[in-house]
Amino acid sequence: MSATPEYCAKVITSLREIVSAETPIIYGGDVNAGNIYSYMQRPEIDGVLIGRSSLKASEFVKICRIVAEYKRII
């Protein structure tokens, strides 16, 4: 089960108190095409590490397209 974007944001906020604010922090949980947008919407999350979903080319491409589209609109 993946951590919710809200939970990740809380953990990252706590980590920011320990590490430099410029240190990128990425989420490395169960990211897929169905949930990537919710992680990208959280400003605390600097990026994601795509694990299992990267093994299926079609899923990986979907994730990449969603991220590219999101980056275009922000």
N, CA, C, O and CB atoms as a CASP TS submission, in Angstrom:
PFRMAT TS
TARGET T0000
AUTHOR 0000-0000-0000
METHOD Language model
MODEL 1
PARENT N/A
ATOM      1  N   MET     1       0.844  -1.182   0.000  1.00  0.00           N
ATOM      2  CA  MET     1       0.000   0.000   0.000  1.00  0.00           C
ATOM      3  C   MET     1       0.887   1.243   0.000  1.00  0.00           C
ATOM      4  O   MET     1       1.825   1.351   0.789  1.00  0.00           O
ATOM      5  CB  MET     1      -0.959   0.000   1.222  1.00  0.00           C
ATOM      6  N   SER     2       0.582   2.156  -0.876  1.00  0.00           N
ATOM      7  CA  SER     2       1.397   3.368  -0.977  1.00  0.00           C
ATOM      8  C   SER     2       0.956   4.398   0.055  1.00  0.00           C
ATOM      9  O   SER     2      -0.193   4.414   0.496  1.00  0.00           O
ATOM     10  CB  SER     2       1.309   3.963  -2.394  1.00  0.00           C
ATOM     11  N   ALA     3       1.891   5.248   0.424  1.00  0.00           N
ATOM     12  CA  ALA     3       1.586   6.347   1.338  1.00  0.00           C
ATOM     13  C   ALA     3       0.787   7.399   0.573  1.00  0.00           C
ATOM     14  O   ALA     3       0.998   7.609  -0.621  1.00  0.00           O
ATOM     15  CB  ALA     3       2.896   6.965   1.946  1.00  0.00           C
ATOM     16  N   THR     4      -0.119   8.043   1.266  1.00  0.00           N
ATOM     17  CA  THR     4      -0.909   9.088   0.605  1.00  0.00           C
ATOM     18  C   THR     4      -0.021  10.303   0.340  1.00  0.00           C
ATOM     19  O   THR     4       0.974  10.511   1.033  1.00  0.00           O
ATOM     20  CB  THR     4      -2.143   9.488   1.473  1.00  0.00           C
ATOM     21  N   PRO     5      -0.377  11.093  -0.651  1.00  0.00           N
ATOM     22  CA  PRO     5       0.388  12.313  -0.909  1.00  0.00           C
ATOM     23  C   PRO     5       0.422  13.232   0.320  1.00  0.00           C
ATOM     24  O   PRO     5       1.426  13.896   0.576  1.00  0.00           O
ATOM     25  CB  PRO     5      -0.208  13.063  -2.104  1.00  0.00           C
ATOM     26  N   GLU     6      -0.665  13.262   1.064  1.00  0.00           N
ATOM     27  CA  GLU     6      -0.727  14.104   2.256  1.00  0.00           C
ATOM     28  C   GLU     6       0.272  13.631   3.313  1.00  0.00           C
ATOM     29  O   GLU     6       0.963  14.440   3.931  1.00  0.00           O
ATOM     30  CB  GLU     6      -2.150  14.105   2.835  1.00  0.00           C
ATOM     31  N   TYR     7       0.340  12.313   3.513  1.00  0.00           N
ATOM     32  CA  TYR     7       1.282  11.754   4.468  1.00  0.00           C
ATOM     33  C   TYR     7       2.719  12.038   4.032  1.00  0.00           C
ATOM     34  O   TYR     7       3.557  12.423   4.847  1.00  0.00           O
ATOM     35  CB  TYR     7       1.057  10.244   4.622  1.00  0.00           C
ATOM     36  N   CYS     8       2.993  11.847   2.750  1.00  0.00           N
ATOM     37  CA  CYS     8       4.336  12.137   2.219  1.00  0.00           C
ATOM     38  C   CYS     8       4.710  13.587   2.473  1.00  0.00           C
ATOM     39  O   CYS     8       5.840  13.886   2.857  1.00  0.00           O
ATOM     40  CB  CYS     8       4.406  11.833   0.707  1.00  0.00           C
ATOM     41  N   ALA     9       3.763  14.480   2.260  1.00  0.00           N
ATOM     42  CA  ALA     9       4.028  15.903   2.466  1.00  0.00           C
ATOM     43  C   ALA     9       4.394  16.181   3.924  1.00  0.00           C
ATOM     44  O   ALA     9       5.296  16.973   4.198  1.00  0.00           O
ATOM     45  CB  ALA     9       2.805  16.741   2.055  1.00  0.00           C
ATOM     46  N   LYS    10       3.697  15.533   4.857  1.00  0.00           N
ATOM     47  CA  LYS    10       4.011  15.722   6.278  1.00  0.00           C
ATOM     48  C   LYS    10       5.411  15.220   6.605  1.00  0.00           C
ATOM     49  O   LYS    10       6.164  15.885   7.317  1.00  0.00           O
ATOM     50  CB  LYS    10       2.981  15.002   7.154  1.00  0.00           C
ATOM     51  N   VAL    11       5.755  14.056   6.089  1.00  0.00           N
ATOM     52  CA  VAL    11       7.073  13.486   6.356  1.00  0.00           C
ATOM     53  C   VAL    11       8.161  14.366   5.748  1.00  0.00           C
ATOM     54  O   VAL    11       9.183  14.623   6.384  1.00  0.00           O
ATOM     55  CB  VAL    11       7.168  12.050   5.799  1.00  0.00           C
ATOM     56  N   ILE    12       7.945  14.824   4.527  1.00  0.00           N
ATOM     57  CA  ILE    12       8.931  15.673   3.866  1.00  0.00           C
ATOM     58  C   ILE    12       9.093  16.994   4.608  1.00  0.00           C
ATOM     59  O   ILE    12      10.208  17.501   4.735  1.00  0.00           O
ATOM     60  CB  ILE    12       8.527  15.929   2.410  1.00  0.00           C
ATOM     61  N   THR    13       8.005  17.546   5.091  1.00  0.00           N
ATOM     62  CA  THR    13       8.080  18.781   5.874  1.00  0.00           C
ATOM     63  C   THR    13       8.947  18.571   7.113  1.00  0.00           C
ATOM     64  O   THR    13       9.741  19.440   7.473  1.00  0.00           O
ATOM     65  CB  THR    13       6.667  19.256   6.283  1.00  0.00           C
ATOM     66  N   SER    14       8.799  17.431   7.757  1.00  0.00           N
ATOM     67  CA  SER    14       9.635  17.106   8.920  1.00  0.00           C
ATOM     68  C   SER    14      11.087  16.928   8.518  1.00  0.00           C
ATOM     69  O   SER    14      11.986  17.384   9.225  1.00  0.00           O
ATOM     70  CB  SER    14       9.128  15.838   9.610  1.00  0.00           C
ATOM     71  N   LEU    15      11.327  16.273   7.394  1.00  0.00           N
ATOM     72  CA  LEU    15      12.697  16.080   6.913  1.00  0.00           C
ATOM     73  C   LEU    15      13.379  17.406   6.588  1.00  0.00           C
ATOM     74  O   LEU    15      14.587  17.555   6.774  1.00  0.00           O
ATOM     75  CB  LEU    15      12.699  15.186   5.681  1.00  0.00           C
ATOM     76  N   ARG    16      12.601  18.359   6.105  1.00  0.00           N
ATOM     77  CA  ARG    16      13.158  19.670   5.752  1.00  0.00           C
ATOM     78  C   ARG    16      13.755  20.362   6.982  1.00  0.00           C
ATOM     79  O   ARG    16      14.634  21.213   6.840  1.00  0.00           O
ATOM     80  CB  ARG    16      12.069  20.562   5.119  1.00  0.00           C
ATOM     81  N   GLU    17      13.296  20.014   8.169  1.00  0.00           N
ATOM     82  CA  GLU    17      13.845  20.587   9.391  1.00  0.00           C
ATOM     83  C   GLU    17      15.234  20.019   9.695  1.00  0.00           C
ATOM     84  O   GLU    17      15.989  20.606  10.470  1.00  0.00           O
ATOM     85  CB  GLU    17      12.899  20.328  10.566  1.00  0.00           C
ATOM     86  N   ILE    18      15.568  18.883   9.090  1.00  0.00           N
ATOM     87  CA  ILE    18      16.835  18.208   9.351  1.00  0.00           C
ATOM     88  C   ILE    18      17.858  18.492   8.252  1.00  0.00           C
ATOM     89  O   ILE    18      19.026  18.761   8.534  1.00  0.00           O
ATOM     90  CB  ILE    18      16.612  16.703   9.480  1.00  0.00           C
ATOM     91  N   VAL    19      17.408  18.430   6.993  1.00  0.00           N
ATOM     92  CA  VAL    19      18.314  18.626   5.860  1.00  0.00           C
ATOM     93  C   VAL    19      18.153  20.032   5.301  1.00  0.00           C
ATOM     94  O   VAL    19      17.233  20.759   5.677  1.00  0.00           O
ATOM     95  CB  VAL    19      18.051  17.574   4.759  1.00  0.00           C
ATOM     96  N   SER    20      19.029  20.399   4.425  1.00  0.00           N
ATOM     97  CA  SER    20      18.967  21.698   3.771  1.00  0.00           C
ATOM     98  C   SER    20      17.668  21.823   2.970  1.00  0.00           C
ATOM     99  O   SER    20      17.199  20.852   2.376  1.00  0.00           O
ATOM    100  CB  SER    20      20.194  21.903   2.854  1.00  0.00           C
ATOM    101  N   ALA    21      17.104  23.010   2.962  1.00  0.00           N
ATOM    102  CA  ALA    21      15.866  23.248   2.208  1.00  0.00           C
ATOM    103  C   ALA    21      16.068  23.045   0.712  1.00  0.00           C
ATOM    104  O   ALA    21      15.106  22.808  -0.018  1.00  0.00           O
ATOM    105  CB  ALA    21      15.351  24.661   2.469  1.00  0.00           C
ATOM    106  N   GLU    22      17.318  23.136   0.252  1.00  0.00           N
ATOM    107  CA  GLU    22      17.611  22.958  -1.171  1.00  0.00           C
ATOM    108  C   GLU    22      17.771  21.492  -1.553  1.00  0.00           C
ATOM    109  O   GLU    22      17.862  21.180  -2.740  1.00  0.00           O
ATOM    110  CB  GLU    22      18.866  23.718  -1.538  1.00  0.00           C
ATOM    111  N   THR    23      17.807  20.594  -0.589  1.00  0.00           N
ATOM    112  CA  THR    23      17.975  19.176  -0.876  1.00  0.00           C
ATOM    113  C   THR    23      16.694  18.607  -1.473  1.00  0.00           C
ATOM    114  O   THR    23      15.654  18.620  -0.815  1.00  0.00           O
ATOM    115  CB  THR    23      18.366  18.406   0.398  1.00  0.00           C
ATOM    116  N   PRO    24      16.748  18.111  -2.699  1.00  0.00           N
ATOM    117  CA  PRO    24      15.541  17.517  -3.290  1.00  0.00           C
ATOM    118  C   PRO    24      15.148  16.245  -2.530  1.00  0.00           C
ATOM    119  O   PRO    24      15.997  15.428  -2.174  1.00  0.00           O
ATOM    120  CB  PRO    24      15.770  17.198  -4.796  1.00  0.00           C
ATOM    121  N   ILE    25      13.863  16.102  -2.297  1.00  0.00           N
ATOM    122  CA  ILE    25      13.341  14.903  -1.645  1.00  0.00           C
ATOM    123  C   ILE    25      12.273  14.310  -2.550  1.00  0.00           C
ATOM    124  O   ILE    25      11.311  14.983  -2.921  1.00  0.00           O
ATOM    125  CB  ILE    25      12.764  15.222  -0.220  1.00  0.00           C
ATOM    126  N   ILE    26      12.454  13.047  -2.897  1.00  0.00           N
ATOM    127  CA  ILE    26      11.508  12.382  -3.779  1.00  0.00           C
ATOM    128  C   ILE    26      10.761  11.289  -3.029  1.00  0.00           C
ATOM    129  O   ILE    26      11.247  10.763  -2.028  1.00  0.00           O
ATOM    130  CB  ILE    26      12.227  11.799  -4.997  1.00  0.00           C
ATOM    131  N   TYR    27       9.582  10.956  -3.520  1.00  0.00           N
ATOM    132  CA  TYR    27       8.794   9.862  -2.968  1.00  0.00           C
ATOM    133  C   TYR    27       9.083   8.617  -3.782  1.00  0.00           C
ATOM    134  O   TYR    27       9.025   8.650  -5.011  1.00  0.00           O
ATOM    135  CB  TYR    27       7.270  10.195  -2.970  1.00  0.00           C
ATOM    136  N   GLY    28       9.392   7.531  -3.116  1.00  0.00           N
ATOM    137  CA  GLY    28       9.750   6.304  -3.814  1.00  0.00           C
ATOM    138  C   GLY    28       8.815   5.159  -3.522  1.00  0.00           C
ATOM    139  O   GLY    28       9.256   4.019  -3.374  1.00  0.00           O
ATOM    140  N   GLY    29       7.544   5.438  -3.437  1.00  0.00           N
ATOM    141  CA  GLY    29       6.580   4.378  -3.144  1.00  0.00           C
ATOM    142  C   GLY    29       5.919   3.842  -4.399  1.00  0.00           C
ATOM    143  O   GLY    29       6.513   3.836  -5.477  1.00  0.00           O
ATOM    144  N   ASP    30       4.726   3.409  -4.251  1.00  0.00           N
ATOM    145  CA  ASP    30       3.980   2.759  -5.328  1.00  0.00           C
ATOM    146  C   ASP    30       3.333   3.796  -6.240  1.00  0.00           C
ATOM    147  O   ASP    30       2.131   4.050  -6.164  1.00  0.00           O
ATOM    148  CB  ASP    30       2.911   1.821  -4.751  1.00  0.00           C
ATOM    149  N   VAL    31       4.154   4.387  -7.101  1.00  0.00           N
ATOM    150  CA  VAL    31       3.663   5.404  -8.027  1.00  0.00           C
ATOM    151  C   VAL    31       3.198   4.724  -9.305  1.00  0.00           C
ATOM    152  O   VAL    31       3.875   3.841  -9.832  1.00  0.00           O
ATOM    153  CB  VAL    31       4.760   6.463  -8.332  1.00  0.00           C
ATOM    154  N   ASN    32       2.027   5.145  -9.802  1.00  0.00           N
ATOM    155  CA  ASN    32       1.510   4.587 -11.052  1.00  0.00           C
ATOM    156  C   ASN    32       0.718   5.675 -11.781  1.00  0.00           C
ATOM    157  O   ASN    32       0.575   6.793 -11.286  1.00  0.00           O
ATOM    158  CB  ASN    32       0.615   3.325 -10.782  1.00  0.00           C
ATOM    159  N   ALA    33       0.215   5.335 -12.944  1.00  0.00           N
ATOM    160  CA  ALA    33      -0.517   6.323 -13.752  1.00  0.00           C
ATOM    161  C   ALA    33      -1.795   6.789 -13.065  1.00  0.00           C
ATOM    162  O   ALA    33      -2.283   7.886 -13.338  1.00  0.00           O
ATOM    163  CB  ALA    33      -0.856   5.736 -15.119  1.00  0.00           C
ATOM    164  N   GLY    34      -2.332   5.970 -12.185  1.00  0.00           N
ATOM    165  CA  GLY    34      -3.562   6.335 -11.495  1.00  0.00           C
ATOM    166  C   GLY    34      -3.371   7.302 -10.336  1.00  0.00           C
ATOM    167  O   GLY    34      -4.316   7.983  -9.939  1.00  0.00           O
ATOM    168  N   ASN    35      -2.150   7.371  -9.784  1.00  0.00           N
ATOM    169  CA  ASN    35      -1.964   8.241  -8.623  1.00  0.00           C
ATOM    170  C   ASN    35      -0.859   9.293  -8.792  1.00  0.00           C
ATOM    171  O   ASN    35      -0.660  10.116  -7.899  1.00  0.00           O
ATOM    172  CB  ASN    35      -1.658   7.401  -7.426  1.00  0.00           C
ATOM    173  N   ILE    36      -0.155   9.281  -9.896  1.00  0.00           N
ATOM    174  CA  ILE    36       0.976  10.201 -10.067  1.00  0.00           C
ATOM    175  C   ILE    36       0.558  11.665  -9.971  1.00  0.00           C
ATOM    176  O   ILE    36       1.289  12.479  -9.406  1.00  0.00           O
ATOM    177  CB  ILE    36       1.646   9.954 -11.405  1.00  0.00           C
ATOM    178  N   TYR    37      -0.585  12.003 -10.505  1.00  0.00           N
ATOM    179  CA  TYR    37      -1.014  13.400 -10.508  1.00  0.00           C
ATOM    180  C   TYR    37      -1.168  13.929  -9.083  1.00  0.00           C
ATOM    181  O   TYR    37      -0.801  15.071  -8.806  1.00  0.00           O
ATOM    182  CB  TYR    37      -2.335  13.552 -11.272  1.00  0.00           C
ATOM    183  N   SER    38      -1.705  13.111  -8.181  1.00  0.00           N
ATOM    184  CA  SER    38      -1.902  13.567  -6.802  1.00  0.00           C
ATOM    185  C   SER    38      -0.570  13.809  -6.091  1.00  0.00           C
ATOM    186  O   SER    38      -0.480  14.680  -5.225  1.00  0.00           O
ATOM    187  CB  SER    38      -2.727  12.544  -6.022  1.00  0.00           C
ATOM    188  N   TYR    39       0.463  13.044  -6.452  1.00  0.00           N
ATOM    189  CA  TYR    39       1.784  13.288  -5.870  1.00  0.00           C
ATOM    190  C   TYR    39       2.417  14.540  -6.471  1.00  0.00           C
ATOM    191  O   TYR    39       3.064  15.311  -5.762  1.00  0.00           O
ATOM    192  CB  TYR    39       2.702  12.072  -6.089  1.00  0.00           C
ATOM    193  N   MET    40       2.236  14.741  -7.754  1.00  0.00           N
ATOM    194  CA  MET    40       2.828  15.900  -8.414  1.00  0.00           C
ATOM    195  C   MET    40       2.208  17.207  -7.915  1.00  0.00           C
ATOM    196  O   MET    40       2.866  18.247  -7.939  1.00  0.00           O
ATOM    197  CB  MET    40       2.658  15.785  -9.928  1.00  0.00           C
ATOM    198  N   GLN    41       0.970  17.166  -7.469  1.00  0.00           N
ATOM    199  CA  GLN    41       0.291  18.364  -6.992  1.00  0.00           C
ATOM    200  C   GLN    41       0.832  18.862  -5.654  1.00  0.00           C
ATOM    201  O   GLN    41       0.604  20.016  -5.293  1.00  0.00           O
ATOM    202  CB  GLN    41      -1.184  18.095  -6.869  1.00  0.00           C
ATOM    203  N   ARG    42       1.538  18.022  -4.919  1.00  0.00           N
ATOM    204  CA  ARG    42       2.061  18.405  -3.612  1.00  0.00           C
ATOM    205  C   ARG    42       3.394  19.146  -3.790  1.00  0.00           C
ATOM    206  O   ARG    42       4.365  18.551  -4.258  1.00  0.00           O
ATOM    207  CB  ARG    42       2.241  17.152  -2.702  1.00  0.00           C
ATOM    208  N   PRO    43       3.455  20.425  -3.428  1.00  0.00           N
ATOM    209  CA  PRO    43       4.689  21.189  -3.625  1.00  0.00           C
ATOM    210  C   PRO    43       5.852  20.669  -2.776  1.00  0.00           C
ATOM    211  O   PRO    43       7.013  20.929  -3.092  1.00  0.00           O
ATOM    212  CB  PRO    43       4.443  22.648  -3.304  1.00  0.00           C
ATOM    213  N   GLU    44       5.548  19.940  -1.707  1.00  0.00           N
ATOM    214  CA  GLU    44       6.606  19.412  -0.845  1.00  0.00           C
ATOM    215  C   GLU    44       7.383  18.277  -1.512  1.00  0.00           C
ATOM    216  O   GLU    44       8.540  18.029  -1.172  1.00  0.00           O
ATOM    217  CB  GLU    44       6.012  18.925   0.466  1.00  0.00           C
ATOM    218  N   ILE    45       6.746  17.590  -2.459  1.00  0.00           N
ATOM    219  CA  ILE    45       7.354  16.442  -3.125  1.00  0.00           C
ATOM    220  C   ILE    45       8.096  16.934  -4.365  1.00  0.00           C
ATOM    221  O   ILE    45       7.486  17.450  -5.301  1.00  0.00           O
ATOM    222  CB  ILE    45       6.277  15.372  -3.503  1.00  0.00           C
ATOM    223  N   ASP    46       9.420  16.770  -4.360  1.00  0.00           N
ATOM    224  CA  ASP    46      10.236  17.264  -5.473  1.00  0.00           C
ATOM    225  C   ASP    46      10.232  16.330  -6.674  1.00  0.00           C
ATOM    226  O   ASP    46      10.581  16.744  -7.780  1.00  0.00           O
ATOM    227  CB  ASP    46      11.652  17.476  -5.012  1.00  0.00           C
ATOM    228  N   GLY    47       9.855  15.113  -6.478  1.00  0.00           N
ATOM    229  CA  GLY    47       9.834  14.153  -7.575  1.00  0.00           C
ATOM    230  C   GLY    47       9.441  12.781  -7.054  1.00  0.00           C
ATOM    231  O   GLY    47       9.173  12.609  -5.865  1.00  0.00           O
ATOM    232  N   VAL    48       9.411  11.819  -7.947  1.00  0.00           N
ATOM    233  CA  VAL    48       9.048  10.457  -7.569  1.00  0.00           C
ATOM    234  C   VAL    48      10.033   9.469  -8.179  1.00  0.00           C
ATOM    235  O   VAL    48      10.663   9.734  -9.203  1.00  0.00           O
ATOM    236  CB  VAL    48       7.607  10.130  -8.015  1.00  0.00           C
ATOM    237  N   LEU    49      10.141   8.340  -7.526  1.00  0.00           N
ATOM    238  CA  LEU    49      10.939   7.239  -8.044  1.00  0.00           C
ATOM    239  C   LEU    49       9.942   6.172  -8.475  1.00  0.00           C
ATOM    240  O   LEU    49       9.224   5.613  -7.646  1.00  0.00           O
ATOM    241  CB  LEU    49      11.977   6.690  -6.971  1.00  0.00           C
ATOM    242  N   ILE    50       9.902   5.898  -9.752  1.00  0.00           N
ATOM    243  CA  ILE    50       8.935   4.932 -10.274  1.00  0.00           C
ATOM    244  C   ILE    50       9.554   3.550 -10.200  1.00  0.00           C
ATOM    245  O   ILE    50      10.574   3.279 -10.834  1.00  0.00           O
ATOM    246  CB  ILE    50       8.513   5.278 -11.739  1.00  0.00           C
ATOM    247  N   GLY    51       8.942   2.693  -9.436  1.00  0.00           N
ATOM    248  CA  GLY    51       9.458   1.339  -9.254  1.00  0.00           C
ATOM    249  C   GLY    51       8.795   0.352 -10.191  1.00  0.00           C
ATOM    250  O   GLY    51       9.092   0.313 -11.385  1.00  0.00           O
ATOM    251  N   ARG    52       7.901  -0.439  -9.645  1.00  0.00           N
ATOM    252  CA  ARG    52       7.230  -1.517 -10.376  1.00  0.00           C
ATOM    253  C   ARG    52       6.580  -1.038 -11.669  1.00  0.00           C
ATOM    254  O   ARG    52       6.600  -1.754 -12.671  1.00  0.00           O
ATOM    255  CB  ARG    52       6.185  -2.159  -9.496  1.00  0.00           C
ATOM    256  N   SER    53       6.010   0.147 -11.660  1.00  0.00           N
ATOM    257  CA  SER    53       5.336   0.659 -12.855  1.00  0.00           C
ATOM    258  C   SER    53       6.296   0.933 -14.004  1.00  0.00           C
ATOM    259  O   SER    53       5.872   1.043 -15.154  1.00  0.00           O
ATOM    260  CB  SER    53       4.586   1.922 -12.518  1.00  0.00           C
ATOM    261  N   SER    54       7.571   1.042 -13.706  1.00  0.00           N
ATOM    262  CA  SER    54       8.544   1.279 -14.774  1.00  0.00           C
ATOM    263  C   SER    54       8.842   0.006 -15.556  1.00  0.00           C
ATOM    264  O   SER    54       9.466   0.060 -16.616  1.00  0.00           O
ATOM    265  CB  SER    54       9.836   1.844 -14.196  1.00  0.00           C
ATOM    266  N   LEU    55       8.407  -1.122 -15.048  1.00  0.00           N
ATOM    267  CA  LEU    55       8.665  -2.395 -15.730  1.00  0.00           C
ATOM    268  C   LEU    55       7.726  -2.632 -16.908  1.00  0.00           C
ATOM    269  O   LEU    55       8.013  -3.444 -17.787  1.00  0.00           O
ATOM    270  CB  LEU    55       8.540  -3.541 -14.747  1.00  0.00           C
ATOM    271  N   LYS    56       6.601  -1.916 -16.920  1.00  0.00           N
ATOM    272  CA  LYS    56       5.664  -2.001 -18.053  1.00  0.00           C
ATOM    273  C   LYS    56       5.807  -0.717 -18.853  1.00  0.00           C
ATOM    274  O   LYS    56       5.467   0.365 -18.374  1.00  0.00           O
ATOM    275  CB  LYS    56       4.166  -2.212 -17.571  1.00  0.00           C
ATOM    276  N   ALA    57       6.307  -0.839 -20.060  1.00  0.00           N
ATOM    277  CA  ALA    57       6.575   0.343 -20.878  1.00  0.00           C
ATOM    278  C   ALA    57       5.345   1.227 -21.049  1.00  0.00           C
ATOM    279  O   ALA    57       5.453   2.451 -20.979  1.00  0.00           O
ATOM    280  CB  ALA    57       7.089  -0.075 -22.236  1.00  0.00           C
ATOM    281  N   SER    58       4.189   0.633 -21.269  1.00  0.00           N
ATOM    282  CA  SER    58       2.979   1.430 -21.494  1.00  0.00           C
ATOM    283  C   SER    58       2.607   2.227 -20.238  1.00  0.00           C
ATOM    284  O   SER    58       2.167   3.371 -20.347  1.00  0.00           O
ATOM    285  CB  SER    58       1.804   0.517 -21.911  1.00  0.00           C
ATOM    286  N   GLU    59       2.776   1.647 -19.065  1.00  0.00           N
ATOM    287  CA  GLU    59       2.485   2.338 -17.805  1.00  0.00           C
ATOM    288  C   GLU    59       3.501   3.463 -17.574  1.00  0.00           C
ATOM    289  O   GLU    59       3.133   4.563 -17.161  1.00  0.00           O
ATOM    290  CB  GLU    59       2.505   1.337 -16.613  1.00  0.00           C
ATOM    291  N   PHE    60       4.760   3.185 -17.840  1.00  0.00           N
ATOM    292  CA  PHE    60       5.808   4.185 -17.669  1.00  0.00           C
ATOM    293  C   PHE    60       5.568   5.379 -18.587  1.00  0.00           C
ATOM    294  O   PHE    60       5.711   6.528 -18.171  1.00  0.00           O
ATOM    295  CB  PHE    60       7.186   3.570 -17.944  1.00  0.00           C
ATOM    296  N   VAL    61       5.205   5.104 -19.826  1.00  0.00           N
ATOM    297  CA  VAL    61       4.935   6.180 -20.785  1.00  0.00           C
ATOM    298  C   VAL    61       3.742   7.011 -20.325  1.00  0.00           C
ATOM    299  O   VAL    61       3.769   8.237 -20.437  1.00  0.00           O
ATOM    300  CB  VAL    61       4.674   5.603 -22.197  1.00  0.00           C
ATOM    301  N   LYS    62       2.694   6.367 -19.808  1.00  0.00           N
ATOM    302  CA  LYS    62       1.529   7.107 -19.289  1.00  0.00           C
ATOM    303  C   LYS    62       1.955   8.051 -18.170  1.00  0.00           C
ATOM    304  O   LYS    62       1.552   9.214 -18.141  1.00  0.00           O
ATOM    305  CB  LYS    62       0.439   6.128 -18.775  1.00  0.00           C
ATOM    306  N   ILE    63       2.772   7.545 -17.252  1.00  0.00           N
ATOM    307  CA  ILE    63       3.236   8.367 -16.130  1.00  0.00           C
ATOM    308  C   ILE    63       4.032   9.556 -16.656  1.00  0.00           C
ATOM    309  O   ILE    63       3.820  10.688 -16.221  1.00  0.00           O
ATOM    310  CB  ILE    63       4.098   7.528 -15.148  1.00  0.00           C
ATOM    311  N   CYS    64       4.932   9.309 -17.576  1.00  0.00           N
ATOM    312  CA  CYS    64       5.746  10.386 -18.153  1.00  0.00           C
ATOM    313  C   CYS    64       4.880  11.439 -18.827  1.00  0.00           C
ATOM    314  O   CYS    64       5.142  12.635 -18.698  1.00  0.00           O
ATOM    315  CB  CYS    64       6.747   9.818 -19.159  1.00  0.00           C
ATOM    316  N   ARG    65       3.865  11.011 -19.535  1.00  0.00           N
ATOM    317  CA  ARG    65       2.969  11.959 -20.217  1.00  0.00           C
ATOM    318  C   ARG    65       2.174  12.789 -19.211  1.00  0.00           C
ATOM    319  O   ARG    65       1.987  13.991 -19.403  1.00  0.00           O
ATOM    320  CB  ARG    65       2.004  11.206 -21.155  1.00  0.00           C
ATOM    321  N   ILE    66       1.712  12.152 -18.147  1.00  0.00           N
ATOM    322  CA  ILE    66       0.961  12.878 -17.117  1.00  0.00           C
ATOM    323  C   ILE    66       1.850  13.932 -16.467  1.00  0.00           C
ATOM    324  O   ILE    66       1.424  15.070 -16.268  1.00  0.00           O
ATOM    325  CB  ILE    66       0.411  11.901 -16.047  1.00  0.00           C
ATOM    326  N   VAL    67       3.078  13.561 -16.138  1.00  0.00           N
ATOM    327  CA  VAL    67       4.007  14.508 -15.519  1.00  0.00           C
ATOM    328  C   VAL    67       4.332  15.643 -16.485  1.00  0.00           C
ATOM    329  O   VAL    67       4.346  16.805 -16.079  1.00  0.00           O
ATOM    330  CB  VAL    67       5.301  13.792 -15.082  1.00  0.00           C
ATOM    331  N   ALA    68       4.590  15.335 -17.734  1.00  0.00           N
ATOM    332  CA  ALA    68       4.898  16.371 -18.719  1.00  0.00           C
ATOM    333  C   ALA    68       3.737  17.345 -18.874  1.00  0.00           C
ATOM    334  O   ALA    68       3.943  18.556 -18.947  1.00  0.00           O
ATOM    335  CB  ALA    68       5.235  15.739 -20.069  1.00  0.00           C
ATOM    336  N   GLU    69       2.526  16.819 -18.924  1.00  0.00           N
ATOM    337  CA  GLU    69       1.341  17.684 -19.040  1.00  0.00           C
ATOM    338  C   GLU    69       1.189  18.548 -17.803  1.00  0.00           C
ATOM    339  O   GLU    69       0.896  19.739 -17.912  1.00  0.00           O
ATOM    340  CB  GLU    69       0.068  16.844 -19.254  1.00  0.00           C
ATOM    341  N   TYR    70       1.385  17.967 -16.633  1.00  0.00           N
ATOM    342  CA  TYR    70       1.276  18.722 -15.388  1.00  0.00           C
ATOM    343  C   TYR    70       2.308  19.849 -15.357  1.00  0.00           C
ATOM    344  O   TYR    70       1.983  20.979 -14.991  1.00  0.00           O
ATOM    345  CB  TYR    70       1.460  17.791 -14.171  1.00  0.00           C
ATOM    346  N   LYS    71       3.535  19.549 -15.735  1.00  0.00           N
ATOM    347  CA  LYS    71       4.599  20.543 -15.729  1.00  0.00           C
ATOM    348  C   LYS    71       4.293  21.682 -16.706  1.00  0.00           C
ATOM    349  O   LYS    71       4.704  22.821 -16.484  1.00  0.00           O
ATOM    350  CB  LYS    71       5.938  19.886 -16.080  1.00  0.00           C
ATOM    351  N   ARG    72       3.582  21.376 -17.771  1.00  0.00           N
ATOM    352  CA  ARG    72       3.227  22.402 -18.756  1.00  0.00           C
ATOM    353  C   ARG    72       2.188  23.368 -18.208  1.00  0.00           C
ATOM    354  O   ARG    72       2.184  24.542 -18.577  1.00  0.00           O
ATOM    355  CB  ARG    72       2.705  21.753 -20.032  1.00  0.00           C
ATOM    356  N   ILE    73       1.298  22.889 -17.323  1.00  0.00           N
ATOM    357  CA  ILE    73       0.199  23.746 -16.852  1.00  0.00           C
ATOM    358  C   ILE    73       0.526  24.493 -15.561  1.00  0.00           C
ATOM    359  O   ILE    73      -0.225  25.382 -15.160  1.00  0.00           O
ATOM    360  CB  ILE    73      -1.042  22.913 -16.640  1.00  0.00           C
ATOM    361  N   ILE    74       1.637  24.147 -14.903  1.00  0.00           N
ATOM    362  CA  ILE    74       1.942  24.876 -13.659  1.00  0.00           C
ATOM    363  C   ILE    74       2.826  26.073 -13.917  1.00  0.00           C
ATOM    364  O   ILE    74       3.178  26.794 -12.983  1.00  0.00           O
ATOM    365  CB  ILE    74       2.616  23.955 -12.650  1.00  0.00           C
TER
END
